[in-house]
Amino acid sequence: MCGIVGYCGPKKASEVLLEGLKRLEYRGYDSAGICVSHKGSFETVKRKGKIKDLREIVPSNMVGNTGIGHTRWATHGEVTDENAHPHYDDSEKIVLVHNGIIENYQVIKKRLIAEGHTFLSDTDSEVISHLVATLYKGNLEVALRETVFLLKGTYGLAVMHKDNPDKIVGVRNGSPLVLGIGENEMFLASDVTAILAHTKQVIYLEDKEIVVITADSYKTFDFHEQELQKKIENIGWDLDQIEKDGYEFFMEKEINEQPESILRAIIGRTDVDGATGHLGGLNMTPAELLNIKRIQIVAAGTSYYAGMVGAYLLESIARIPASTELSSEVRYKNPVVQPDTLYFVVSQSGETADTLYAMRELQRKGGRVLGICNVVGSTIPRESDGGVYIHSGPEIAVASTKAFTSQITVFYILTLILARMRHLSYEAGLRLVSGLESVPEKIKEILADSGELKKIAVKYSKYENFLFLGRGLNYSVALEGALKLKEISYIHAEGYSSAEIKHGPIALINENTPSLFLVPDDDLRDKVINNIKEVKARKGKVIAVAVKGDDEIESIVDDVIWIPKAHSLMYPYLMVVPLQLFAFYMALELDRDVDQPRNLAKSVTVE
Ligand code: F6R
């Protein structure tokens, strides 16, 4: 999604902006631009393409110490140089970058055109600079405040005016914006990764807040001109966590980080003495936890699939009716919110618009909503009624991997807590704790032994359609495996419950559509084997992810990806890692842009 960087300080602004934009690349974008102010004039360079393309046309003599930059992920208007940000008003005195969507831009644009304004782009964003110009009477923050009252939609904005060329005004409503405080330098960014190389001291803006920065000062206001005293927070991440650390791709690094990231999600949260768990962030007393009658999990994409694993565990082990819903569907269906239902929103970024808006709707109706998020200080954890951080560390590759395994870890611990309060025996609780604690080592085994898996991925990379099939707890893993493959290799893949294919998808089976079956050694194994035989009977090629020691499987399928034996509830971890690797190797073989696949954005901040 779009990214913003702003800089006021002693350094060459163009360099700070380009470096910040480079760090935002992971969010997904299709064009970029910067504007730097120098001695009362603005110089702007923008183009479609990557930051390296932009860098090629930024003149080396682009001096100036204040500036704004942007990566654009097209929503309104095609991917062209003209539609890239920054955008000016007619007089070219006002320049801005915008994240979000202005829903009423067409009405505003029509009126402004009638008044004689000329537009140079097809974007919704350009109307804002023109509107600010019409309202400007010598004070940019006042003009911007009056402007935002006329806008319907979401925005994170960074704006400059030639009258005060060393000042940037930012405003946030629905699109994240953070202020970075350095030594005699200030930063604005849509994401802390853009400024982490310069400062760890930040202030997160809330919706309907304005910030004014110069090199040595900042002020924050609400929309009623009240100055705010906001808390300075310390970013817990280090620069090396957002770098590749010897790997060629972030995705590869993040897949390999999973033994440690899962451990970070477990540490301090299991209780061997009580054979239970502990999640302080829930902010709920044992009595309140005992009163929960239903759990509803709301999320999008990979986080939704993690939620499905969570709902399955909560219902089958903790015996609490639990379901998962797509966040994009929750807001507009007028959901029924009940007092004894506990709601969880799951989001790696903590900024996904669909999930954020669903959370707000549930809260408006009186629902208690807890967040399960990765990015500390992001909007969902700040606005939720409590919650749990997954502590994965920064996830930079667009395709989510380590966040998924850490999200499900939180659900395992939650299940343990709630199940032990209800029906789960001490011994069974203890087995669950030790099963969970053994997962990181088993994942290490899979990672250390991925050579054969790579060969299988290469062998199958010529196929254009795949089915991913699993049952029970591993049904959602099949969906996640199919999503990973289509996201980064652009190969068509569908995930189904393996029992479901006979109700339709089996019509797709022929020698050109391989099926990838998840075959754990649990209660459903024999049923999955029957489903495999149905596919083989129709000449379908089958790859199985199966447990070492399953002697029968090799004779039934075409290829096997082996995983270690584990506690039967732990297979989602051990199944998903090979699927992540399968997608990764396949994408490599097909020469895809693994970390920034086409059309995708990391943090989807528009509806
Ligand atoms: C898939 C992927 C997306 C995200 C989805 C939700 O690899 O990354 O499907 O899972 O956009 O994002 P978060 O978890 O940030 O709310």
Residues whose N, C-alpha, C, O or C-beta is under 5 A from the ligand:
A	BS01	F6R	A300 G301 T302 S303 V346 S347 Q348 S349 G350 T352 V398 A399 S400 K602 V604
